[in-house]
Amino acid sequence: MESKCNIDKAYGLTYDCGMNTTTLPQNLTVSQARANLYDLIEEVGSKLRRFVISHKGRPTAVVMPVEDLESWDETLEIMANKKLMRSIKKAQREYGRGEAISFEEVKKKLGI
């Protein structure tokens, strides 16, 4: 039986999250990455694995799914927007005080 788990709720995607389904270590040298490039790309794309590639003994690069990069970029964009961050923090405080309304109430107020 295949192991599945929902990793990315924002994208609504489900991926194979089975353990020990690969022979590639998470940390690779440039030579190892070059020799296993097709397998590395396959695992990044289908299993959402990330790989750290070292050059001359130092971690130098990361190979990761495009979805992760897009998510990080979006997060950085939101965090750089001071007005939006103030609004998010205000909403979190209001929610913590129990000042939230349900989605059904929002739709009713908007006539949806």
MARTOR-922593 format. One record per residue: x, y, z of N, C-alpha, C, CB in turn; residue number from 1. Coordinates in steps of 0.05 Angstrom, whole numbers, plus 32768, in hexadecimal, padded with zeros to 4 digits. Glycine has a CB too. Example, Ala and Ser with C-alpha at 12.3 -4.5 7.8 and 13.67 -1.06 7.14 Angstrom:
# MARTOR-922593
@n_x = 8108&n_y = 7F8E&n_z = 809C&ca_x = 80F6&ca_y = 7FA6&ca_z = 809C&c_x = 8108&c_y = 7FBE&c_z = 809C&cb_x = 80E2&cb_y = 7FA7&cb_z = 80B5&n = 1 $
@n_x = 8101&n_y = 7FD3&n_z = 808E&ca_x = 8111&ca_y = 7FEB&ca_z = 808F&c_x = 8102&c_y = 8001&c_z = 809D&cb_x = 811A&cb_y = 7FF4&cb_z = 8072&n = 2 $
This chain:
# MARTOR-922593
@n_x = 8011&n_y = 7FE8&n_z = 8000&ca_x = 8000&ca_y = 8000&ca_z = 8000&c_x = 8012&c_y = 8019&c_z = 8000&cb_x = 7FED&cb_y = 8000&cb_z = 8018&n = 1 $
@n_x = 800A&n_y = 802C&n_z = 7FF0&ca_x = 801A&ca_y = 8044&ca_z = 7FEC&c_x = 8014&c_y = 8058&c_z = 8002&cb_x = 8016&cb_y = 8051&cb_z = 7FD1&n = 2 $
@n_x = 8028&n_y = 8065&n_z = 800E&ca_x = 8024&ca_y = 8079&ca_z = 8023&c_x = 8020&c_y = 8094&c_z = 8017&cb_x = 803D&cb_y = 8079&cb_z = 8037&n = 3 $
@n_x = 800B&n_y = 80A1&n_z = 801E&ca_x = 8005&ca_y = 80BC&ca_z = 8014&c_x = 8001&c_y = 80CF&c_z = 802B&cb_x = 7FEC&cb_y = 80BC&cb_z = 8002&n = 4 $
@n_x = 8009&n_y = 80E8&n_z = 8027&ca_x = 8003&ca_y = 80FC&ca_z = 803B&c_x = 8000&c_y = 8117&c_z = 802E&cb_x = 8019&cb_y = 80FD&cb_z = 8051&n = 5 $
@n_x = 7FF0&n_y = 8128&n_z = 8039&ca_x = 7FEC&ca_y = 8143&ca_z = 802D&c_x = 8001&c_y = 8156&c_z = 8038&cb_x = 7FCF&cb_y = 814D&cb_z = 8033&n = 6 $
@n_x = 8013&n_y = 815E&n_z = 8028&ca_x = 8029&ca_y = 816F&ca_z = 8030&c_x = 8022&c_y = 818C&c_z = 802C&cb_x = 8043&cb_y = 8168&cb_z = 8020&n = 7 $
@n_x = 8016&n_y = 8193&n_z = 8016&ca_x = 8012&ca_y = 81AF&ca_z = 800F&c_x = 7FF5&c_y = 81B6&c_z = 800D&cb_x = 8021&cb_y = 81B5&cb_z = 7FF5&n = 8 $
@n_x = 7FE9&n_y = 81BF&n_z = 8023&ca_x = 7FCD&ca_y = 81C5&ca_z = 8023&c_x = 7FC6&c_y = 81DE&c_z = 8012&cb_x = 7FC3&cb_y = 81CA&cb_z = 8040&n = 9 $
@n_x = 7FD9&n_y = 81F0&n_z = 8010&ca_x = 7FD5&ca_y = 8208&ca_z = 7FFF&c_x = 7FD1&c_y = 8201&c_z = 7FE2&cb_x = 7FEC&cb_y = 821B&cb_z = 8002&n = 10 $
@n_x = 7FDF&n_y = 81ED&n_z = 7FD8&ca_x = 7FDD&ca_y = 81E4&ca_z = 7FBD&c_x = 7FC9&c_y = 81CD&c_z = 7FBA&cb_x = 7FF8&cb_y = 81DC&cb_z = 7FB2&n = 11 $
@n_x = 7FC0&n_y = 81C1&n_z = 7FD0&ca_x = 7FAD&ca_y = 81AB&ca_z = 7FCF&c_x = 7FB9&c_y = 8192&c_z = 7FC2&cb_x = 7F95&cb_y = 81B4&cb_z = 7FC1&n = 12 $
@n_x = 7FD3&n_y = 818E&n_z = 7FC6&ca_x = 7FE0&ca_y = 8177&ca_z = 7FB9&c_x = 7FE6&c_y = 8161&c_z = 7FCD&cb_x = 7FF9&cb_y = 8180&cb_z = 7FAB&n = 13 $
@n_x = 7FE4&n_y = 8149&n_z = 7FC5&ca_x = 7FEB&ca_y = 8132&ca_z = 7FD5&c_x = 8003&c_y = 8124&c_z = 7FC8&cb_x = 7FD3&cb_y = 811F&cb_z = 7FD9&n = 14 $
@n_x = 8016&n_y = 811D&n_z = 7FD8&ca_x = 802F&ca_y = 8111&ca_z = 7FCE&c_x = 8035&c_y = 80F7&c_z = 7FDC&cb_x = 8046&cb_y = 8125&cb_z = 7FD1&n = 15 $
@n_x = 8045&n_y = 80E7&n_z = 7FCF&ca_x = 804F&ca_y = 80CE&ca_z = 7FDB&c_x = 8063&c_y = 80D6&c_z = 7FF1&cb_x = 805C&cb_y = 80BB&cb_z = 7FC6&n = 16 $
@n_x = 805C&n_y = 80CE&n_z = 8009&ca_x = 806E&ca_y = 80D5&ca_z = 8020&c_x = 8079&c_y = 80BD&c_z = 802D&cb_x = 805E&cb_y = 80E6&cb_z = 8034&n = 17 $
@n_x = 807B&n_y = 80A7&n_z = 801E&ca_x = 8086&ca_y = 808F&ca_z = 8029&c_x = 80A3&c_y = 8093&c_z = 8032&cb_x = 8085&cb_y = 8078&cb_z = 8015&n = 18 $
@n_x = 80AA&n_y = 8086&n_z = 8048&ca_x = 80C5&ca_y = 8089&ca_z = 8052&c_x = 80D7&c_y = 8074&c_z = 8045&cb_x = 80C5&cb_y = 8086&cb_z = 8071&n = 19 $
@n_x = 80F1&n_y = 807B&n_z = 8043&ca_x = 8105&ca_y = 8069&ca_z = 8039&c_x = 80FF&c_y = 805F&c_z = 801D&cb_x = 8109&cb_y = 8052&cb_z = 804C&n = 20 $
@n_x = 80F4&n_y = 8070&n_z = 800C&ca_x = 80EE&ca_y = 8067&ca_z = 7FF0&c_x = 8104&c_y = 8070&c_z = 7FDD&cb_x = 80D4&cb_y = 8073&cb_z = 7FE8&n = 21 $
@n_x = 811B&n_y = 8079&n_z = 7FE8&ca_x = 8130&ca_y = 8083&ca_z = 7FD6&c_x = 814B&c_y = 807A&c_z = 7FE1&cb_x = 812F&cb_y = 80A2&cb_z = 7FD5&n = 22 $
@n_x = 815E&n_y = 807B&n_z = 7FCE&ca_x = 8179&ca_y = 8075&ca_z = 7FD6&c_x = 818A&c_y = 808E&c_z = 7FD8&cb_x = 8186&cb_y = 8061&cb_z = 7FC3&n = 23 $
@n_x = 817F&n_y = 80A5&n_z = 7FCF&ca_x = 818F&ca_y = 80BD&ca_z = 7FCF&c_x = 818F&c_y = 80CB&c_z = 7FEA&cb_x = 8184&cb_y = 80D1&cb_z = 7FBA&n = 24 $
@n_x = 81A6&n_y = 80D2&n_z = 7FF5&ca_x = 81A7&ca_y = 80E0&ca_z = 800E&c_x = 819E&c_y = 80FD&c_z = 800A&cb_x = 81C4&cb_y = 80DF&cb_z = 801A&n = 25 $
@n_x = 8196&n_y = 810A&n_z = 8020&ca_x = 818D&ca_y = 8125&ca_z = 801E&c_x = 81A4&c_y = 8138&c_z = 8017&cb_x = 8181&cb_y = 812E&cb_z = 8039&n = 26 $
@n_x = 81BD&n_y = 8132&n_z = 8020&ca_x = 81D4&ca_y = 8142&ca_z = 801B&c_x = 81E6&c_y = 8134&c_z = 8006&cb_x = 81E4&cb_y = 8148&cb_z = 8035&n = 27 $
@n_x = 81EB&n_y = 8142&n_z = 7FF1&ca_x = 81FB&ca_y = 8137&ca_z = 7FDB&c_x = 8212&c_y = 8149&c_z = 7FD3&cb_x = 81E9&cb_y = 8132&cb_z = 7FC2&n = 28 $
@n_x = 8227&n_y = 813D&n_z = 7FCA&ca_x = 823D&ca_y = 814D&ca_z = 7FBE&c_x = 8234&c_y = 8154&c_z = 7FA1&cb_x = 8258&cb_y = 813D&cb_z = 7FBE&n = 29 $
@n_x = 8242&n_y = 8166&n_z = 7F95&ca_x = 823C&ca_y = 816D&ca_z = 7F7A&c_x = 823F&c_y = 8155&c_z = 7F68&cb_x = 824F&cb_y = 8184&cb_z = 7F70&n = 30 $
@n_x = 8253&n_y = 8145&n_z = 7F6C&ca_x = 8257&ca_y = 812D&ca_z = 7F5C&c_x = 8240&c_y = 8119&c_z = 7F5F&cb_x = 8272&cb_y = 811F&cb_z = 7F63&n = 31 $
@n_x = 8237&n_y = 8115&n_z = 7F78&ca_x = 8220&ca_y = 8103&ca_z = 7F7C&c_x = 8207&c_y = 810E&c_z = 7F6F&cb_x = 821C&cb_y = 8100&cb_z = 7F9A&n = 32 $
@n_x = 8203&n_y = 8128&n_z = 7F71&ca_x = 81EB&ca_y = 8134&ca_z = 7F65&c_x = 81EC&c_y = 8131&c_z = 7F47&cb_x = 81E9&cb_y = 8152&cb_z = 7F6D&n = 33 $
@n_x = 8203&n_y = 8136&n_z = 7F3B&ca_x = 8206&ca_y = 8133&ca_z = 7F1E&c_x = 8201&c_y = 8116&c_z = 7F15&cb_x = 8223&cb_y = 813B&cb_z = 7F15&n = 34 $
@n_x = 820C&n_y = 8103&n_z = 7F24&ca_x = 8208&ca_y = 80E7&ca_z = 7F1D&c_x = 81EC&c_y = 80DD&c_z = 7F21&cb_x = 821B&cb_y = 80D6&cb_z = 7F2E&n = 35 $
@n_x = 81DC&n_y = 80EA&n_z = 7F32&ca_x = 81C1&ca_y = 80E2&ca_z = 7F38&c_x = 81AC&c_y = 80F7&c_z = 7F31&cb_x = 81BF&cb_y = 80DB&cb_z = 7F55&n = 36 $
@n_x = 81B3&n_y = 8108&n_z = 7F1D&ca_x = 81A2&ca_y = 811F&ca_z = 7F18&c_x = 8185&c_y = 8117&c_z = 7F11&cb_x = 81AD&cb_y = 812E&cb_z = 7F01&n = 37 $
@n_x = 8181&n_y = 8103&n_z = 7F00&ca_x = 8165&ca_y = 80FB&ca_z = 7EF9&c_x = 8155&c_y = 80F1&c_z = 7F11&cb_x = 8166&cb_y = 80E6&cb_z = 7EE3&n = 38 $
@n_x = 8162&n_y = 80E1&n_z = 7F22&ca_x = 8154&ca_y = 80D7&ca_z = 7F3A&c_x = 814F&c_y = 80EE&c_z = 7F4D&cb_x = 8165&cb_y = 80C2&cb_z = 7F48&n = 39 $
@n_x = 8162&n_y = 8100&n_z = 7F50&ca_x = 815F&ca_y = 8117&ca_z = 7F61&c_x = 8147&c_y = 8128&c_z = 7F59&cb_x = 8179&cb_y = 8128&cb_z = 7F62&n = 40 $
@n_x = 8145&n_y = 812E&n_z = 7F3F&ca_x = 812F&ca_y = 813E&ca_z = 7F34&c_x = 8115&c_y = 8130&c_z = 7F38&cb_x = 8134&cb_y = 8145&cb_z = 7F17&n = 41 $
@n_x = 8114&n_y = 8116&n_z = 7F33&ca_x = 80FC&ca_y = 8106&ca_z = 7F37&c_x = 80F2&c_y = 8108&c_z = 7F54&cb_x = 8101&cb_y = 80E9&cb_z = 7F2F&n = 42 $
@n_x = 8104&n_y = 8105&n_z = 7F67&ca_x = 80FD&ca_y = 8105&ca_z = 7F83&c_x = 80F4&c_y = 8121&c_z = 7F8C&cb_x = 8114&cb_y = 80FB&cb_z = 7F94&n = 43 $
@n_x = 8100&n_y = 8135&n_z = 7F81&ca_x = 80F8&ca_y = 8151&ca_z = 7F88&c_x = 80DC&c_y = 8155&c_z = 7F7E&cb_x = 810C&cb_y = 8165&cb_z = 7F7C&n = 44 $
@n_x = 80D7&n_y = 814C&n_z = 7F65&ca_x = 80BD&ca_y = 8151&ca_z = 7F59&c_x = 80A6&c_y = 8141&c_z = 7F64&cb_x = 80BF&cb_y = 814D&cb_z = 7F3C&n = 45 $
@n_x = 80AB&n_y = 8127&n_z = 7F69&ca_x = 8095&ca_y = 8115&ca_z = 7F70&c_x = 8093&c_y = 8110&c_z = 7F8E&cb_x = 8098&cb_y = 80FB&cb_z = 7F63&n = 46 $
@n_x = 80A9&n_y = 8113&n_z = 7F9D&ca_x = 80A8&ca_y = 810D&ca_z = 7FBA&c_x = 80AE&c_y = 8126&c_z = 7FCB&cb_x = 80BD&cb_y = 80F8&cb_z = 7FC0&n = 47 $
@n_x = 80B0&n_y = 813D&n_z = 7FBE&ca_x = 80B5&ca_y = 8156&ca_z = 7FCC&c_x = 80CE&c_y = 8156&c_z = 7FDE&cb_x = 809D&cb_y = 815E&cb_z = 7FDD&n = 48 $
@n_x = 80E2&n_y = 8147&n_z = 7FD6&ca_x = 80FB&ca_y = 8146&ca_z = 7FE5&c_x = 810C&c_y = 815E&c_z = 7FDF&cb_x = 810B&cb_y = 812C&cb_z = 7FDE&n = 49 $
@n_x = 811C&n_y = 8165&n_z = 7FF1&ca_x = 8130&ca_y = 817B&ca_z = 7FEE&c_x = 814C&c_y = 816F&c_z = 7FF1&cb_x = 812B&cb_y = 8192&cb_z = 8003&n = 50 $
@n_x = 815E&n_y = 8179&n_z = 7FE1&ca_x = 817A&ca_y = 8170&ca_z = 7FE2&c_x = 818D&c_y = 8187&c_z = 7FE6&cb_x = 8181&cb_y = 8160&cb_z = 7FC9&n = 51 $
@n_x = 81A0&n_y = 8183&n_z = 7FF7&ca_x = 81B5&ca_y = 8197&ca_z = 7FFB&c_x = 81CE&c_y = 818D&c_z = 7FEC&cb_x = 81BC&cb_y = 819C&cb_z = 801A&n = 52 $
@n_x = 81D9&n_y = 819E&n_z = 7FDB&ca_x = 81F0&ca_y = 8196&ca_z = 7FCB&c_x = 8208&c_y = 81A5&c_z = 7FD5&cb_x = 81EB&cb_y = 819C&cb_z = 7FAC&n = 53 $
@n_x = 821D&n_y = 8196&n_z = 7FDB&ca_x = 8236&ca_y = 81A2&ca_z = 7FE5&c_x = 824B&c_y = 81A4&c_z = 7FCF&cb_x = 8240&cb_y = 8193&cb_z = 7FFD&n = 54 $
@n_x = 825A&n_y = 81B9&n_z = 7FD1&ca_x = 8271&ca_y = 81BD&ca_z = 7FBE&c_x = 8289&c_y = 81C3&c_z = 7FCF&cb_x = 826B&cb_y = 81D4&cb_z = 7FA9&n = 55 $
@n_x = 829E&n_y = 81B4&n_z = 7FCB&ca_x = 82B7&ca_y = 81B7&ca_z = 7FDB&c_x = 82B1&c_y = 81B5&c_z = 7FF9&cb_x = 82C4&cb_y = 81D1&cb_z = 7FD4&n = 56 $
@n_x = 829F&n_y = 81A2&n_z = 8000&ca_x = 829A&ca_y = 819D&ca_z = 801C&c_x = 8287&c_y = 81B0&c_z = 802A&cb_x = 82B3&cb_y = 819D&cb_z = 802B&n = 57 $
@n_x = 827C&n_y = 81C4&n_z = 801B&ca_x = 826A&ca_y = 81D7&ca_z = 8027&c_x = 824F&c_y = 81D6&c_z = 801A&cb_x = 8275&cb_y = 81F4&cb_z = 8025&n = 58 $
@n_x = 8239&n_y = 81D6&n_z = 8029&ca_x = 821E&ca_y = 81D8&ca_z = 801D&c_x = 821C&c_y = 81F1&c_z = 800C&cb_x = 8208&cb_y = 81D8&cb_z = 8033&n = 59 $
@n_x = 8215&n_y = 81EE&n_z = 7FF3&ca_x = 8215&ca_y = 8204&ca_z = 7FE0&c_x = 81FA&c_y = 820A&c_z = 7FD3&cb_x = 822A&cb_y = 81FF&cb_z = 7FCB&n = 60 $
@n_x = 81EB&n_y = 81F5&n_z = 7FCF&ca_x = 81D1&ca_y = 81F8&ca_z = 7FC0&c_x = 81BC&c_y = 81E5&c_z = 7FCB&cb_x = 81D5&cb_y = 81F3&cb_z = 7FA2&n = 61 $
@n_x = 81A3&n_y = 81EC&n_z = 7FC6&ca_x = 818D&ca_y = 81DB&ca_z = 7FCD&c_x = 817C&c_y = 81D6&c_z = 7FB5&cb_x = 817C&cb_y = 81E8&cb_z = 7FE4&n = 62 $
@n_x = 8174&n_y = 81BD&n_z = 7FB0&ca_x = 8162&ca_y = 81B6&ca_z = 7F9B&c_x = 8148&c_y = 81AF&c_z = 7FA9&cb_x = 816C&cb_y = 819E&cb_z = 7F89&n = 63 $
@n_x = 8132&n_y = 81BE&n_z = 7FA2&ca_x = 8119&ca_y = 81BA&ca_z = 7FB0&c_x = 8102&c_y = 81BE&c_z = 7F9C&cb_x = 8116&cb_y = 81CE&cb_z = 7FC7&n = 64 $
@n_x = 80EA&n_y = 81B5&n_z = 7FA4&ca_x = 80D3&ca_y = 81B7&ca_z = 7F92&c_x = 80CC&c_y = 81D4&c_z = 7F8B&cb_x = 80BB&cb_y = 81A9&cb_z = 7F9E&n = 65 $
@n_x = 80C3&n_y = 81D9&n_z = 7F74&ca_x = 80BB&ca_y = 81F4&ca_z = 7F6B&c_x = 80A5&c_y = 81FE&c_z = 7F7E&cb_x = 80B1&cb_y = 81F3&cb_z = 7F4E&n = 66 $
@n_x = 8093&n_y = 81ED&n_z = 7F86&ca_x = 807E&ca_y = 81F6&ca_z = 7F98&c_x = 8089&c_y = 8202&c_z = 7FB2&cb_x = 806B&cb_y = 81DE&cb_z = 7F9F&n = 67 $
@n_x = 809E&n_y = 81F6&n_z = 7FBC&ca_x = 80AB&ca_y = 8201&ca_z = 7FD5&c_x = 80B6&c_y = 821D&c_z = 7FCF&cb_x = 80C1&cb_y = 81EF&cb_z = 7FDE&n = 68 $
@n_x = 80C4&n_y = 8220&n_z = 7FB9&ca_x = 80CF&ca_y = 823A&ca_z = 7FB2&c_x = 80B9&c_y = 824F&c_z = 7FAF&cb_x = 80DF&cb_y = 8239&cb_z = 7F98&n = 69 $
@n_x = 80A3&n_y = 8248&n_z = 7FA1&ca_x = 808D&ca_y = 825B&ca_z = 7F9D&c_x = 8081&c_y = 8262&c_z = 7FB8&cb_x = 8078&cb_y = 824E&cb_z = 7F8B&n = 70 $
@n_x = 807E&n_y = 824F&n_z = 7FCA&ca_x = 8073&ca_y = 8254&ca_z = 7FE4&c_x = 8085&c_y = 8267&c_z = 7FF4&cb_x = 806F&cb_y = 823A&cb_z = 7FF3&n = 71 $
@n_x = 809F&n_y = 8262&n_z = 7FF4&ca_x = 80B2&ca_y = 8273&ca_z = 8002&c_x = 80B1&c_y = 828F&c_z = 7FF7&cb_x = 80CE&cb_y = 8268&cb_z = 8000&n = 72 $
@n_x = 80B0&n_y = 8292&n_z = 7FDC&ca_x = 80AF&ca_y = 82AC&ca_z = 7FD0&c_x = 8096&c_y = 82BB&c_z = 7FD8&cb_x = 80B0&cb_y = 82AA&cb_z = 7FB1&n = 73 $
@n_x = 807F&n_y = 82AD&n_z = 7FD9&ca_x = 8066&ca_y = 82BA&ca_z = 7FE1&c_x = 8068&c_y = 82C3&c_z = 7FFE&cb_x = 804F&cb_y = 82A7&cb_z = 7FDD&n = 74 $
@n_x = 8073&n_y = 82B2&n_z = 800F&ca_x = 8076&ca_y = 82B8&ca_z = 802C&c_x = 8087&c_y = 82D1&c_z = 802F&cb_x = 8081&cb_y = 82A0&cb_z = 803B&n = 75 $
@n_x = 809E&n_y = 82D2&n_z = 8021&ca_x = 80B0&ca_y = 82E9&ca_z = 8023&c_x = 80A2&c_y = 8302&c_z = 8019&cb_x = 80C9&cb_y = 82E4&cb_z = 8013&n = 76 $
@n_x = 8092&n_y = 8300&n_z = 8004&ca_x = 8084&ca_y = 8317&ca_z = 7FFA&c_x = 8070&c_y = 8322&c_z = 800E&cb_x = 8076&cb_y = 8310&cb_z = 7FDF&n = 77 $
@n_x = 8061&n_y = 8310&n_z = 801B&ca_x = 804E&ca_y = 8318&ca_z = 8030&c_x = 805C&c_y = 8324&c_z = 8047&cb_x = 803E&cb_y = 82FF&cb_z = 8039&n = 78 $
@n_x = 8072&n_y = 8318&n_z = 8050&ca_x = 8081&ca_y = 8322&ca_z = 8067&c_x = 808E&c_y = 833D&c_z = 8062&cb_x = 8096&cb_y = 830E&cb_z = 8070&n = 79 $
@n_x = 8094&n_y = 8343&n_z = 8049&ca_x = 80A0&ca_y = 835D&ca_z = 8042&c_x = 808B&c_y = 8373&c_z = 8041&cb_x = 80AF&cb_y = 835A&cb_z = 8028&n = 80 $
@n_x = 8072&n_y = 836C&n_z = 8040&ca_x = 805D&ca_y = 8380&ca_z = 803E&c_x = 8054&c_y = 8387&c_z = 805B&cb_x = 8044&cb_y = 8375&cb_z = 802D&n = 81 $
@n_x = 805E&n_y = 839E&n_z = 8065&ca_x = 8059&ca_y = 83A5&ca_z = 8081&c_x = 803B&c_y = 83AA&c_z = 8087&cb_x = 8069&cb_y = 83BF&cb_z = 8087&n = 82 $
@n_x = 802D&n_y = 83B6&n_z = 8074&ca_x = 8010&ca_y = 83BB&ca_z = 8078&c_x = 8001&c_y = 83A0&c_z = 807A&cb_x = 8005&cb_y = 83CC&cb_z = 8061&n = 83 $
@n_x = 8008&n_y = 838E&n_z = 8069&ca_x = 7FFB&ca_y = 8373&ca_z = 8069&c_x = 8001&c_y = 8364&c_z = 8083&cb_x = 8003&cb_y = 8363&cb_z = 8051&n = 84 $
@n_x = 801B&n_y = 8365&n_z = 808C&ca_x = 8023&ca_y = 8358&ca_z = 80A4&c_x = 8014&c_y = 8364&c_z = 80BD&cb_x = 8041&cb_y = 835A&cb_z = 80A8&n = 85 $
@n_x = 8011&n_y = 837E&n_z = 80BD&ca_x = 8002&ca_y = 838A&ca_z = 80D3&c_x = 7FE5&c_y = 8380&c_z = 80D3&cb_x = 8002&cb_y = 83A9&cb_z = 80D1&n = 86 $
@n_x = 7FD9&n_y = 837E&n_z = 80BC&ca_x = 7FBE&ca_y = 8374&ca_z = 80B9&c_x = 7FBC&c_y = 8357&c_z = 80C2&cb_x = 7FB4&cb_y = 8377&cb_z = 809C&n = 87 $
@n_x = 7FCF&n_y = 8347&n_z = 80BB&ca_x = 7FCF&ca_y = 832A&ca_z = 80C3&c_x = 7FD2&c_y = 8328&c_z = 80E2&cb_x = 7FE6&cb_y = 831B&cb_z = 80B5&n = 88 $
@n_x = 7FE4&n_y = 8338&n_z = 80ED&ca_x = 7FE8&ca_y = 8337&ca_z = 810A&c_x = 7FCF&c_y = 8341&c_z = 8119&cb_x = 8000&cb_y = 8348&cb_z = 8113&n = 89 $
@n_x = 7FC2&n_y = 8355&n_z = 810E&ca_x = 7FA9&ca_y = 835F&ca_z = 811B&c_x = 7F94&c_y = 8349&c_z = 811A&cb_x = 7F9F&cb_y = 8379&cb_z = 810C&n = 90 $
@n_x = 7F91&n_y = 833C&n_z = 8103&ca_x = 7F7D&ca_y = 8327&ca_z = 8100&c_x = 7F83&c_y = 8310&c_z = 8113&cb_x = 7F7D&cb_y = 831C&cb_z = 80E3&n = 91 $
@n_x = 7F9D&n_y = 8309&n_z = 8117&ca_x = 7FA4&ca_y = 82F4&ca_z = 812A&c_x = 7F9C&c_y = 82FB&c_z = 8146&cb_x = 7FC2&cb_y = 82EE&cb_z = 8128&n = 92 $
@n_x = 7FA0&n_y = 8315&n_z = 814E&ca_x = 7F99&ca_y = 831E&ca_z = 8169&c_x = 7F7A&c_y = 831C&c_z = 816C&cb_x = 7FA3&cb_y = 833A&cb_z = 816E&n = 93 $
@n_x = 7F6C&n_y = 8325&n_z = 8158&ca_x = 7F4E&ca_y = 8324&ca_z = 8159&c_x = 7F44&c_y = 8308&c_z = 815B&cb_x = 7F42&cb_y = 8332&cb_z = 8140&n = 94 $
@n_x = 7F50&n_y = 82F6&n_z = 814C&ca_x = 7F49&ca_y = 82DA&ca_z = 814D&c_x = 7F4E&c_y = 82CE&c_z = 8169&cb_x = 7F58&cb_y = 82CA&cb_z = 8137&n = 95 $
@n_x = 7F65&n_y = 82D6&n_z = 8174&ca_x = 7F6C&ca_y = 82CC&ca_z = 818F&c_x = 7F59&c_y = 82D6&c_z = 81A4&cb_x = 7F88&cb_y = 82D6&cb_z = 8196&n = 96 $
@n_x = 7F4C&n_y = 82ED&n_z = 81A0&ca_x = 7F39&ca_y = 82F8&ca_z = 81B2&c_x = 7F1D&c_y = 82ED&c_z = 81AD&cb_x = 7F38&cb_y = 8316&cb_z = 81B1&n = 97 $
@n_x = 7F1A&n_y = 82DB&n_z = 8199&ca_x = 7F00&ca_y = 82D0&ca_z = 8192&c_x = 7EEF&c_y = 82E2&c_z = 8181&cb_x = 7EF1&cb_y = 82C9&cb_z = 81AB&n = 98 $
@n_x = 7EFB&n_y = 82F5&n_z = 8173&ca_x = 7EEC&ca_y = 8308&ca_z = 8164&c_x = 7EE9&c_y = 8300&c_z = 8146&cb_x = 7EFA&cb_y = 8323&cb_z = 8165&n = 99 $
@n_x = 7EEB&n_y = 82E6&n_z = 8141&ca_x = 7EE9&ca_y = 82DC&ca_z = 8126&c_x = 7ECC&c_y = 82D5&c_z = 8120&cb_x = 7EFB&cb_y = 82C3&cb_z = 8122&n = 100 $
@n_x = 7EC5&n_y = 82D5&n_z = 8106&ca_x = 7EAB&ca_y = 82CC&ca_z = 80FD&c_x = 7EAF&c_y = 82B5&c_z = 80EA&cb_x = 7E9A&cb_y = 82E3&cb_z = 80F0&n = 101 $
@n_x = 7E9B&n_y = 82A4&n_z = 80E7&ca_x = 7E9D&ca_y = 828D&ca_z = 80D6&c_x = 7E9B&c_y = 8295&c_z = 80B8&cb_x = 7E87&cb_y = 8279&cb_z = 80DC&n = 102 $
@n_x = 7EA5&n_y = 8283&n_z = 80A7&ca_x = 7EA4&ca_y = 8287&ca_z = 808B&c_x = 7E86&c_y = 828A&c_z = 8081&cb_x = 7EB1&cb_y = 8270&cb_z = 807B&n = 103 $
@n_x = 7E75&n_y = 827B&n_z = 808E&ca_x = 7E58&ca_y = 827D&ca_z = 8087&c_x = 7E4D&c_y = 8299&c_z = 808D&cb_x = 7E48&cb_y = 8267&cb_z = 8096&n = 104 $
@n_x = 7E56&n_y = 82A4&n_z = 80A3&ca_x = 7E4E&ca_y = 82BF&ca_z = 80AB&c_x = 7E59&c_y = 82D4&c_z = 8097&cb_x = 7E57&cb_y = 82C6&cb_z = 80C7&n = 105 $
@n_x = 7E71&n_y = 82D0&n_z = 808E&ca_x = 7E7D&ca_y = 82E2&ca_z = 807A&c_x = 7E6D&c_y = 82E1&c_z = 8060&cb_x = 7E9B&cb_y = 82DB&cb_z = 8075&n = 106 $
@n_x = 7E67&n_y = 82C9&n_z = 8057&ca_x = 7E58&ca_y = 82C6&ca_z = 803E&c_x = 7E3C&c_y = 82D4&c_z = 8041&cb_x = 7E54&cb_y = 82A9&cb_z = 8037&n = 107 $
@n_x = 7E30&n_y = 82D0&n_z = 8058&ca_x = 7E15&ca_y = 82DC&ca_z = 805D&c_x = 7E17&c_y = 82FA&c_z = 805C&cb_x = 7E0A&cb_y = 82D3&cb_z = 8078&n = 108 $
@n_x = 7E2C&n_y = 8306&n_z = 8069&ca_x = 7E2F&ca_y = 8323&ca_z = 8069&c_x = 7E34&c_y = 832E&c_z = 804D&cb_x = 7E46&cb_y = 832A&cb_z = 807B&n = 109 $
@n_x = 7E43&n_y = 831E&n_z = 803D&ca_x = 7E49&ca_y = 8327&ca_z = 8022&c_x = 7E34&c_y = 8320&c_z = 800E&cb_x = 7E64&cb_y = 831B&cb_z = 8019&n = 110 $
@n_x = 7E20&n_y = 8311&n_z = 8017&ca_x = 7E0A&ca_y = 8309&ca_z = 8005&c_x = 7E12&c_y = 82F5&c_z = 7FF0&cb_x = 7DFF&cb_y = 8321&cb_z = 7FF7&n = 111 $
@n_x = 7E24&n_y = 82E3&n_z = 7FF8&ca_x = 7E2E&ca_y = 82CE&ca_z = 7FE6&c_x = 7E1E&c_y = 82B5&c_z = 7FEB&cb_x = 7E4C&cb_y = 82CA&cb_z = 7FE9&n = 112 $
